[in-house]
């Protein structure tokens, strides 16, 4: 059976795929600067005889054609970029690029897709259709590498009928996967506000425009966008995470800068909120005599797992690793540029467990001690290969 062959090859190739992960982990690169990573992926695909093309400078898009390659096209996606974090793990494969770290598991994602690619290429005479491999740059920074690849035609020639992506889950035990239908991750927009006014001596506020006070009113009032304007049943969060102004005790500054984020699960409400944020900020500034610049930088959309594709994918996962090892993913207010793909074609973004309490592997993503239980890589590459090869005979495929 194809399923058993994939399992066997995943086990066989897991050690070398773990070595790939360790190489990538030791050589992380920031968003849109994944030049060595891209070259490494290209080298591996060449070695497997898999044709590919370059998109968005560092993105790599490969093609594996099985039997009847035009029967259906499935896309598999992995991100490649790292984060500006100084690693604190004492491991042999610790980051060699000071201040840069694979703290979100993208090294594992890329390794898993390379492993799955090897399996699919080896078994291509035993499955039907085409699998498009998307090794994506820039997931961690606006505008998101997914949006750049889409603009350059990654979802055409050939056009996928569905796309799958996975993400490590440090709160889920190794050997388990989790899925969720519908909205599963929030949109993410960045807020930049600059308040300006006549500065002066702190002892004479009446002859100044107190930008600190104006900005403080804005920070407090912005919470009304959530508490008094949003439908209580719609998950949303607005956080001002940076307040920069002033430099001493006796001077009212002429400028204060605020930064923050707005996230929600509802795309219609999302853009309504943008207008409310702008209107509220400008109204407070005008009422208090200050000048203001407001920018809501539109970021990633909601990750919306297709309601038809999701149960198909979950059933396939249950077939591959057992129903007891498949769970429901919680709703997350974190964001992922995979949402851009789900706006264009049916998609399913799922989680792979990488936690191992006995080994002390429990740190969350985006922390300097994040790591994964590498035994998850075998399951991950097998699962991704299984999804790529087996979702080809469903009449109800979206």
Secondary structure by P-SEA (a helix, b strand, c coil): caaaaaaaaaaaaaaaaaaaaaaaaacccccccaaaaaaaaaaaaaaaccccccccccbbbbbbbccccccbbbbbbbbbbbccccccccccccccccccccccaaaaaaaaaaaaaaaaaaaccccbbbbbbbbcccccccccaaaaaaaacccccccccbbbbbbbbccccccbbbbbccccbbbbbbbbbbbbcccccccccccccaaaaaaaaaaaaccccccccccccccccccccbbbbbccccccccbbbbbbccccccaaaaaaaaaaaaaaaaaaaaaaccccccccccccccccccaaaaaaaaaaaaaacccccbbbbccccccccaaaaaaccbbbbbbbbccccccccccccccccccccccaaaaaaaaaaaaacccccccccc
